[in-house]
Amino acid sequence: MDRRQFMVSSVALIAGAAAIPVNAADLTAPNSPIPGEPEFLDDNFLTILNGFLRNAQRTSDGFAVCEFPEGTVLKGCCNPAGKTYVSVARMLPAMAAWVNAAREPSEFIVGGNSLSLREILLSIYRTAFDPAHPDFWGNARSDKADQKQVEASIAAYSMWLLGDDFLRDLGPASRTHFQAWLASCTVVPEHKHNHAWFSALNQAVRLELGKRWPEFSGDEAWMRADLEAIEKMAVPDGNGWYNDYPGYHVFDYYNFWAFASHFLLWNHVVGNSYRDIAEGYIARLKEFLPATPNFFGSNGSQVMYGRSLIYRWGTLTPLVLAYMQGMWPHSPGLLRALVRRHIDFFWKAGAWDAEHGKLRETFAVGSSPDVKEGYIDNGHPYWCMQAYLAYLIPPSDPFWTAPEEPLPVEVRDFRLRFPALGMVLMGKRRSGQVRWLQSKNLHKPTYHDKYLKFSYSSHFPFNVRKGSKHRPWDQTLIFRDPITGESAARLEVVEGKLLPDNSLVTHWRTKVRDFTFDVTTHVRTYDEFEERMHTVIAPKEVAGLAIEILEGSYSLGLDADGTYQTESGEGWQSLQTTNGYMIATWNLGGFDSLEASESLDPEGKQDTNILYPRMVLNTLRGVLRRDITILVSRHYASPKPLALKQLLDETRNKNFLCTL
């Protein structure tokens, strides 16, 4: 019995295996598998697939809907019968790639029966889009945007990927049903953000299938309108990046798992027929791709930033697709390393809920539930399954056979500038840490904590808390009302700049009660240090109100019973865990005190970190006593820090920002 046969026959064992808990240790991936083993993705993929098939079969004889135990159910993500369909849609590309590539095994034991994955896919497409079937997903709404518009894009692409033999076996009635359902998902245009890609891909597939199958037809004018809208989101001289939200500067991972990935899916389907359109997107993609490996730390994690982080290794999708289409500007060995180590990072952190056979809606047991946005249901984490389109790469390709190469941060220090975006990406070879600093970053209030930090790290994940009354202060500055206890962080960015010396300046505003505060924050970096200077201009009436100011360091992740060691001296404090991770903070002026905080919640709750069940950080506290206040601090964070004496010597007599 070979290894893959063993996996298929051991579904129950896989499903019942204990999840690996997250802890404060460096989640570095194990040694690379031997080159020439195309199966290095199979363990995780087959585990996820078996869990999905088990839960889908329990929910629906046709596998068209899937309910996960203890999973979130949202009305907008349910079919008319009240069952969820999102995980089914998001599993389709990976399952289609497995079938398209004729991977083995082709049959799986589900509910005591042996079923081919191709038969399962036929069943999904025959039942999910049949209005007479009880598991029909339902048409998209015609009066406003609908979740089905998102899922239609990958359902359409997967159908195209399965090919003409599959469409022939599907039969004319089911082809007609699918066309009608796809058409229902292109009634309400969405031209303000990344969703324009979903209907563009939907139309592209229908146009392409319509060349051979009379049941299918698409609207080229609609597709071109989508693509024109997306063009307007591209940032001029922006290194191939797009701004994902009108009214804000949102440069986040949707540039990976929507803008880049969906262009490449579209290009796979119809790019050769629309070269006039494709060339502009390809040119931007070629600007975007060179820096992408630099966003990953030596632990395999990308820098944690922004919303929808529960899509996990969806970040890999455009890298894999670009490689398949000859646009990857790096070596096969580097891509192989990124794919394996990135998936491995999240798997070790606790992505898989073995008890329930599903991907978690949060990062790990005990980590913050607020990492999950209000639009996330039990199927949303499966967006990452598009990365398994890697199975379309032929088994003899160097992607499968080349030795893994070190990541950029393991080769050299780097500092990548993105002037038009007002951001900089920094990597330190000695520690393997990558940091991402932005000067214009902000999103609508629902997502504030994920966008308003001064800096983000591959090794020190941030804190998040839903609601607008109490903001976590890690890596940011907040104002707190001493009477109500309510706090406020930045609400508006007036201007943000990346300066020629690589420091960042942000002019921002916030409000407490009816008082508006103008703040200019200057952040300068060197080595793994950051110095921050804030000039706060407040109304004169505020002076007697004792409005508190709090600024935080990076968060030091702790497991449930983790401990840390504190060292301190005049104006500084360091915290270090048993695995060596360290944060240190200096009060360089304007703050009244420096202390360690294990909770950022007025009720003392500790589950605010996106990855760990507990955390601790350094907190600087002050009080507004005048209309102009200047605050200056220094922060250090490293998974492989300098020795404490060397750290203190390194910072002695260095106070760059105070001289500005």
Secondary structure, DSSP 8 states (H G I E B T S, - for coil): --HHHHHHHTHHHHHHS------SS---------TT-GGGGHHHHHHHHHHHHHHHHHH-TTS-----TT----GGGB-TTS-B-HHHHHHHHHHHHHHHTT-S--EEEETTEEEEHHHHHHHHHHHTT-TTSTT------SSS--HHHHHHHHHHHHHHHHHHHHHHHH-HHHHHHHHHHHHHTSSS---SSTTHHHHHHHHHHHHHHTTT-TT----HHHHHHHHHHHHHHB-TTSTT-B--STTSB--STHIIIIIIHHHHHHHHHHGGG-HHHHHHHHHHHHHHGGGGGGGB-TTS-B---SS-GGGGGGGGHHHHHHHHTT---S-HHHHHHHHHHHHHHHHHHT-EETTTTEE-SSSSTTS-GGGS-TT--TTGGGGGGGGGGGGGS-TTSHHHHS-----HHHH--EEEEEGGGTEEEEEETTTTEEEEEESSB---GGGGGGT--SEEESSS--B--SSSS----TTSEEEE-TTT--EE---EEEEEEE-TTS-EEEEEEEEETTEEEEEEEEEEEETTEEEEEEEEE--GGGGGTT-EEEEE---EEE-TT--EEEEEETTEEEEEETT--EEEEEEEES-SEEEEES--STT---TTBSS-SEEEEEEEEEE--SSEEEEEEEEEEESS---HHHHHHHHTT--TGGG-
